[in-house]
Amino acid sequence: MIDDSNQSLRFQFGTNWKRFLSSLDDRQIAAAEESMKQMLEAEDLHGKRFVDVGSGSGLSSLAARRLGATVLSFDYDAESVACTRYLKNQFFPNDPNWIVQSGSVLDSQWLKSLEQYDIVYSWGVLHHTGAMWQALDNIDCLVMPGGKLFISIYNDQGRVSDLWRMVKRLYNLTPRGLRFAFVLPALAVFWGPHTVMDFFRLRPFQTWRTYKKSRGMSPWWDLVDWVGGYPFEVATREMILEFFMKRGYRLQKLNSCGHGLGCNEFVFTKL
């Protein structure tokens, strides 16, 4: 879900998700379900209405549906919509309780035409719209009173975030055949130390395999997404907390990455 003004530089999120789905397995799906249960502090979602804002691969939507929720998935990116539809057709064909649509979180009038939901979910999406604060404001209308808002937003690391913004911009300006020049150094930086330590411990690639158990994601395709993911915006924990508390939300759960690289996860309840 990317703002039209950024089309010339936007990362092809849906193309990346399509590659991710080619290796998706049952363990990753189970991991996605478990992660969702932990953050929402619920064993199942039966009777809940769930909207996946920026559904991407569709994995989170699948997890929510398997947990019993009635699901609406939407994304701005056509390939991401196709990925979500693929998962629906694979696991819940012809299911009226899972709807997949094309739509933008920046289209406030369209959002207001939708119903309100028990759970509004948007993991790692809104900071890629090109208008993050507008997107954060827009999703308020989707959350019913007493409902939950589950979002994750890139942590603001100051100059480090500025450097990554430049890298991501350059990645998308570079011809496709040369983009490995950005991904391989990032692979060495992020995974080199872990890989060396795993070999010393006689547990080759244990950290890599463990990563797949975290939300069911792929370490390789997540890395590509991280290096290329543009537009790119960030916020501190405090900024997000203040933003939603002013709008009548109470923090229910926070999974913080501290001052490091990554996303802060928030679960709010709308009062």
C-alpha positions in Angstrom: 0.0 0.0 0.0 2.1 2.8 -1.3 1.2 6.4 -2.0 1.0 7.1 -5.8 3.6 9.8 -5.6 6.2 7.2 -4.8 5.5 4.9 -7.7 8.8 5.5 -9.6 10.8 4.3 -6.5 8.5 2.0 -4.7 9.8 -1.5 -3.8 7.9 -4.3 -5.4 6.5 -5.8 -2.2 4.1 -8.1 -3.8 6.8 -9.7 -6.1 8.8 -10.4 -3.0 5.9 -11.9 -1.2 5.2 -14.2 -4.2 8.7 -15.6 -3.9 8.2 -16.1 -0.1 5.0 -18.1 -0.7 6.9 -20.5 -2.9 8.6 -22.0 0.2 5.8 -21.4 2.8 5.3 -24.5 4.9 3.0 -25.7 7.7 5.4 -24.9 10.4 5.6 -21.2 9.3 1.8 -21.0 9.2 1.6 -22.5 12.8 4.2 -20.0 13.9 2.2 -17.1 12.5 -0.8 -18.3 14.4 1.1 -18.6 17.6 2.6 -15.2 17.3 -0.8 -13.7 16.8 -2.3 -15.5 19.8 0.5 -14.3 22.0 0.3 -10.6 21.0 -3.5 -10.5 21.1 -3.5 -12.6 24.3 -6.2 -14.9 22.9 -6.3 -18.6 22.2 -8.7 -18.2 19.3 -10.5 -15.4 17.4 -14.0 -17.1 17.0 -16.7 -14.5 16.7 -14.2 -11.7 15.9 -14.1 -9.5 12.9 -10.6 -9.0 11.7 -9.2 -6.6 9.0 -5.7 -7.0 7.6 -4.6 -3.6 6.5 -1.9 -4.2 3.9 -2.2 -8.0 3.7 1.0 -8.6 1.8 1.6 -12.3 1.5 -1.7 -13.1 3.2 0.0 -15.2 5.9 -1.4 -13.1 8.7 -4.9 -13.2 7.2 -4.6 -16.9 6.9 -3.6 -17.2 10.5 -6.5 -15.1 11.7 -9.0 -17.1 9.6 -7.6 -20.4 10.9 -8.0 -19.0 14.4 -11.7 -18.5 13.7 -12.0 -14.8 12.7 -14.1 -13.4 9.9 -11.5 -11.7 7.8 -11.2 -8.8 5.4 -7.8 -8.5 3.7 -6.9 -5.6 1.5 -3.7 -4.2 -0.1 -2.8 -1.4 -2.5 -0.2 -3.6 -4.3 -1.8 -5.8 -7.0 0.7 -8.6 -6.6 0.1 -8.6 -2.8 -3.6 -8.9 -3.4 -2.9 -11.8 -5.7 -0.7 -13.5 -3.1 -3.5 -13.2 -0.5 -6.0 -14.6 -2.9 -3.7 -17.5 -3.6 -3.5 -18.4 0.1 -7.3 -18.1 0.5 -7.9 -20.3 -2.5 -5.4 -22.9 -1.2 -6.8 -23.1 2.3 -10.3 -21.6 2.3 -11.7 -21.8 -1.2 -15.2 -20.2 -1.7 -15.2 -19.1 2.0 -17.6 -16.2 2.5 -15.9 -15.4 5.8 -12.7 -14.3 4.2 -12.9 -11.5 1.7 -9.8 -10.2 -0.2 -10.0 -6.8 -1.9 -7.8 -4.1 -3.4 -7.8 -0.9 -1.5 -5.6 1.8 0.0 -5.2 2.9 3.6 -4.6 6.4 2.3 -8.2 6.5 0.8 -10.0 7.8 3.9 -13.4 7.9 2.2 -13.2 4.3 1.1 -12.1 3.2 4.6 -15.1 5.0 6.1 -17.4 3.0 3.8 -16.2 -0.2 5.5 -17.6 -1.5 8.8 -15.8 -1.4 12.1 -13.8 -4.4 13.4 -12.9 -6.1 16.6 -9.3 -6.4 15.5 -7.5 -4.0 13.1 -4.2 -5.5 12.1 -1.3 -3.9 10.2 2.1 -5.4 10.6 5.0 -3.6 9.0 2.9 -1.8 6.4 2.0 1.8 7.3 5.7 3.0 7.3 5.8 2.0 3.6 2.9 4.1 2.4 4.8 7.4 1.9 2.3 9.1 4.3 2.7 7.1 7.6 1.0 9.6 9.9 -2.0 10.0 7.6 -2.3 6.2 7.4 -2.1 5.9 11.2 -4.9 8.5 11.5 -7.0 6.9 8.8 -7.2 3.4 10.4 -8.9 4.8 13.5 -12.3 4.7 11.8 -11.9 0.9 11.4 -11.6 0.1 15.1 -14.8 -0.4 16.9 -15.2 0.8 20.5 -13.5 -1.8 22.7 -11.7 -3.2 19.7 -8.0 -3.8 19.3 -5.5 -2.2 17.1 -2.4 -4.3 16.4 0.4 -2.4 14.5 4.1 -2.5 14.0 6.2 0.5 13.0 9.9 0.8 12.2 11.9 2.1 15.2 13.5 5.6 14.7 17.2 5.3 15.1 18.0 8.9 14.1 21.0 9.0 11.7 21.0 5.2 11.3 17.5 5.4 9.9 18.5 8.3 7.6 21.3 6.1 6.3 19.0 3.2 5.6 16.5 5.5 3.9 19.3 6.4 1.5 20.3 2.8 0.9 16.7 1.8 0.2 16.3 4.7 -2.3 19.5 3.8 -4.1 18.4 0.1 -4.2 15.3 1.0 -6.1 17.1 3.3 -8.4 19.6 0.5 -9.3 18.9 -1.9 -12.2 17.5 -5.2 -11.0 20.5 -7.2 -12.1 22.8 -5.2 -9.8 20.7 -5.0 -6.6 22.6 -8.0 -5.2 25.3 -5.4 -4.5 23.1 -4.1 -1.7 21.6 -7.4 -0.4 24.8 -9.4 -0.1 26.6 -6.9 2.2 23.4 -6.7 4.4 23.3 -10.5 4.5 26.9 -10.5 5.8 26.3 -7.8 8.4 23.0 -9.2 9.8 23.6 -12.9 9.5 27.4 -13.3 9.4 28.0 -13.2 13.2 25.1 -15.4 14.0 26.2 -18.0 11.4 29.7 -18.1 12.7 28.6 -18.5 16.3 26.2 -21.3 15.3 29.0 -23.2 13.7 31.2 -22.8 16.8 28.3 -24.1 18.8 28.1 -27.1 16.4 24.5 -26.0 15.5 24.9 -24.9 11.9 22.3 -22.3 10.8 20.2 -22.7 14.0 19.5 -19.0 14.2 18.4 -18.9 10.6 16.0 -21.8 11.2 14.8 -20.3 14.5 13.9 -17.1 12.7 11.4 -18.9 10.5 9.5 -19.8 13.7 9.1 -16.1 14.5 5.8 -15.0 12.9 6.4 -17.7 10.2 8.6 -15.3 8.2 11.5 -16.1 5.9 14.9 -14.7 6.9 16.0 -14.3 3.2 12.9 -12.6 1.8 12.6 -10.4 5.0 16.2 -9.3 4.3 15.3 -8.4 0.7 12.2 -6.5 1.9 14.3 -4.7 4.5 17.0 -3.6 2.1 14.6 -2.6 -0.6 11.5 -1.5 1.3 10.8 2.0 0.2 9.1 4.4 0.9 10.5 4.2 4.4 9.4 6.1 7.5 10.1 5.6 11.2 8.8 6.6 14.6 9.9 6.3 18.2 7.8 4.2 20.7 6.9 7.4 22.5 5.6 9.1 19.3 3.3 6.2 18.5 2.0 5.9 22.1 1.3 9.7 22.3 -0.4 9.6 18.9 -2.9 6.9 19.9 -3.4 7.8 23.5 -4.6 11.3 22.3 -7.1 9.5 20.2 -8.6 7.5 23.1 -6.6 4.3 23.0 -5.0 2.4 25.9 -1.9 0.4 25.4 -2.5 -3.3 26.0 0.8 -4.8 24.9 4.2 -3.5 23.6 6.9 -5.6 22.1 9.8 -3.1 21.9 13.1 -3.4 20.0 14.7 -0.9 22.4 17.0 1.4 20.6 17.9 -1.1 17.9 16.9 -1.9 14.4 13.5 -3.3 13.7 9.8 -2.8 14.5 8.1 -1.9 17.7 4.8 -3.9 18.0 1.8 -2.3 19.7 -1.6 -3.6 20.7 -4.0 -0.9 21.7 -7.6 -1.1 22.9 -10.0 1.7 21.8 -11.8 3.1 24.8 
